[in-house]
């Protein structure tokens, strides 16, 4: 697999680690959106898979949600004209709160 992955990255013009992380994360999100990748049970989700699930839930509710800025917020929800957009940061916990 590493040779296949290196070929994909090279073909896509990706030669640095941070760029590879961003590229692969984007491709995984796309694969999930088109149904080629499944998520685990909701109770087991953390990190990027939890963020993807939360994004999907908002979309199912017809909320105008967009992915946030890298390193800033997970999502941004557009609000009516004149109001500030809503920033969302997703967190998970294994123990009851």
N, C-alpha and C positions, 0 to 999 in steps of 0.2 A: 503493500500500500504506500509506503513512503515515496517510492519512485513515481507512482501515479499522482500522488498529491503534489510532489515537486513539479511534475509536468503541468498540472493544472495551474498552479501558482505562477510558474514561469510563462505559460501561455497567456495568462491574464495580466502579465507585467508586474507581478508582485514579487519583490525581492527582499523585503525587510520584515522582521517579525511582527512589529505592531501593525503594519499594513496587512499582513497575512491574517492576523487575528480578526481585524475588521472585515476583511473580505470573506473569511470563512463564516463569521457570525451572520453576515448579511445573507450568504448563500443558504445557511441552515434555516433562517427565518423564511426565506422564499420556499424552500422545500416543505416546510411546515404549512405555509399558506396554500400551496397547491395540493396538499394532502399526501405527499410522498414520505413524510416523517410523522410519527405519532408522538404525543407527549405521554408521560407516565400518568398514573392516577393523580388527581389534583392534590391529595393529601401528601404526596411524595415530592412535589415540585419545589425547586429552589432555584436561585440564580436566574440565568437566561430563560430556562424553560418556564419558570413561574411568570416572568415578565411577558413572555409570549402568550401564556394563558390569560393573564389579566388583560392584555391588549385585545385578544379575541373576545373576551366577555364584553368589554366596552363596545367593540364593533357590532356584536350581536344585538346590543341595546341601541344601535343606531347613533352612538355618540361620535362626534367629530374628533377623533383622537389621532395623534401623530406621534411617531417615535421622537423622543427628546434628544437633546444635544449630548454627545458622548462626554461622560464624566460630569455631567450637570444633573439632569433629571431623566427619569426613564421615559415619561410621556408628557405630552402637552395636550390639553383639551381646549379647543377653541370655544370662546364665549360670545355672547351677542356683542355687536358693535359697541365700542366705548368701554367695555369692561376688560379687565386684565385676563389673559389666558390663565388656565389652571395648570400648575406643574404637579406631576405625580412621581413619587419615588416609591417603589415597591420593596417591601421588606418581608422576611419570613422568620418564623420562630418554630422551633421544635417542641418547646415546652408550652403548656397552657399559659395564657396571659392573664 
